[in-house]
Amino acid sequence: MSVTAVEFSWAADAEVPPEDWPVVARTEVSPWQRLPMSASECLLRVLTDVTFEEFTIADLVGRPYFTPHAA
């Protein structure tokens, strides 16, 4: 479950290789929805895509940055 109360899971099927299991998600008020993407793409979109409505936390997380160490 995410910080926004969204649940994510795989629709596991013993007849299908695990890498082909679909990602499914639901909010507190919506039924399970199949997401047509891999788990890694889903995670990327949850973290970075503000248009991934219902599931994103991108607007809650600051943009990542890197500051090199000064010697």
N, C-alpha and C positions, 0 to 999 in steps of 0.2 A: 504494500500500500504506500502511496506517495504522501508527501506533506499536504497535498490538496485532497486527500481521501479518495484517490483513484486507485483501483486495484488492477494489477497487470498479472497475466499468467500466460502459460502456453496451453493450447488445446492438445494435450498429449493423446497419442493414438499408437498402440502397440504395433499396428500394421504399417506405420509410417516412420521413416528414420527421424530421429530427434531434430536434425537440422532442418527438416521440412515442417515441423509443427508450427502452426500459425500462432501469432501473438493475439491475445484477446484482452480486452480492457472494459471496465465499467466505472461509472461514477456512482456516487451515493444515490442518485436519482435516475440513472439510466441502466438499461439491461446490458448484458455482455455484448460487445461488438468485436467482430473479427477485424484486425488491422492488417492490411495487405503489405506486410514488410517483415524483415528479419528483426530479431530481438535487438541486435546492435543498432539498426537504423531507428527503431522505436526509441531506444534510450537516447540516441543523439537528438532526435526530434523533441523528446520530452525536455531535454536540458537546454536546447538552443533555438527551437523554432516557435516563435510567438504565434504563428498561424496554425499550429497544431492544436486547435481549439478543443476544449474539454480536458486535455491531457497535459498540456505544457506547464512547465514551471519557469520557462525562460524569462518571463517578465519579473520573476521573484529573485533571480540570480544575477549578480553583477557580471559585466563582461570580463572574461579572464584576461590577465595581462602578465607580462614578465618584466622584471626589472633586474638587469645583470648586476652582479656583485662588483662593486668598485674595489680595485686592489690598492 
